[in-house]
Amino acid sequence: MRTGPVPVALVPDPAWWGRKPRLDKIIYWALDGTSPLDAYLNKEIDDTSAVDPEKYQRPKNERGTDIRVGARWDQVTLGLNGGRGPRQEAAGRGGLAGQRRRRAAHQGRQAAAPGVRHARRRRRTLYNQADARIWKLGHSIPLYQRPQIIAVRKGLVNHGAPGLGDEDPKTIGRLK
């Protein structure tokens, strides 16, 4: 039984009636983690993402590397507890307030006036209403957009960071 990444090759169809592809095959590998960057630096593959600081620093001065940048719509967002919905996490949200209440009880100050209890109940109701309204609007916050940054072997043409455009595998080739 084979383990590890398995390649998938694109090869031209001899019956293709359109423009003849420039390459005789394109091989795709399913790699994870830092594997693509390491494979690129070992000259096992011809491109890798360089969008993260480490992934940019390592190949940027590598001989024969061209860093290509495209204006792709890559948005990084902060997801706010996407699996629970509003008011499902009330016990966790009251962590600091709960500590204060426990401390007050421990010190014998729990005999609060009815007005204080009413104020606490009202505050909790307002928090829950605000929480429900926030969840109606959405539960993620866009943080920033980042460009598409790809480290590519010099001489590889029509490939890299197409931005909002398309990449046509038939046109990918090598400079002669």
Rosetta blueprint (number, residue, H / E / L):
1 M L
2 R L
3 T L
4 G L
5 P L
6 V L
7 P E
8 V E
9 A E
10 L E
11 V L
12 P L
13 D L
14 P L
15 A L
16 W L
17 W L
18 G L
19 R L
20 K L
21 P L
22 R L
23 L L
24 D L
25 K L
26 I E
27 I E
28 Y E
29 W E
30 A L
31 L L
32 D L
33 G L
34 T L
35 S H
36 P H
37 L H
38 D H
39 A H
40 Y H
41 L H
42 N L
43 K L
44 E L
45 I L
46 D L
47 D E
48 T E
49 S E
50 A L
51 V L
52 D L
53 P H
54 E H
55 K H
56 Y H
57 Q H
58 R H
59 P H
60 K H
61 N L
62 E L
63 R L
64 G L
65 T E
66 D E
67 I E
68 R E
69 V E
70 G E
71 A E
72 R E
73 W E
74 D E
75 Q E
76 V E
77 T E
78 L E
79 G E
80 L L
81 N L
82 G L
83 G L
84 R L
85 G L
86 P L
87 R L
88 Q L
89 E L
90 A H
91 A H
92 G H
93 R H
94 G L
95 G H
96 L H
97 A H
98 G H
99 Q H
100 R H
101 R H
102 R H
103 R H
104 A H
105 A H
106 H H
107 Q L
108 G L
109 R L
110 Q L
111 A L
112 A L
113 A L
114 P H
115 G H
116 V H
117 R H
118 H H
119 A H
120 R H
121 R H
122 R H
123 R H
124 R H
125 T H
126 L H
127 Y H
128 N H
129 Q H
130 A H
131 D H
132 A H
133 R H
134 I H
135 W H
136 K H
137 L H
138 G L
139 H L
140 S E
141 I E
142 P E
143 L E
144 Y E
145 Q E
146 R E
147 P E
148 Q E
149 I E
150 I E
151 A E
152 V E
153 R E
154 K L
155 G L
156 L E
157 V E
158 N L
159 H L
160 G L
161 A L
162 P L
163 G L
164 L L
165 G L
166 D L
167 E L
168 D L
169 P H
170 K H
171 T H
172 I L
173 G E
174 R E
175 L L
176 K L
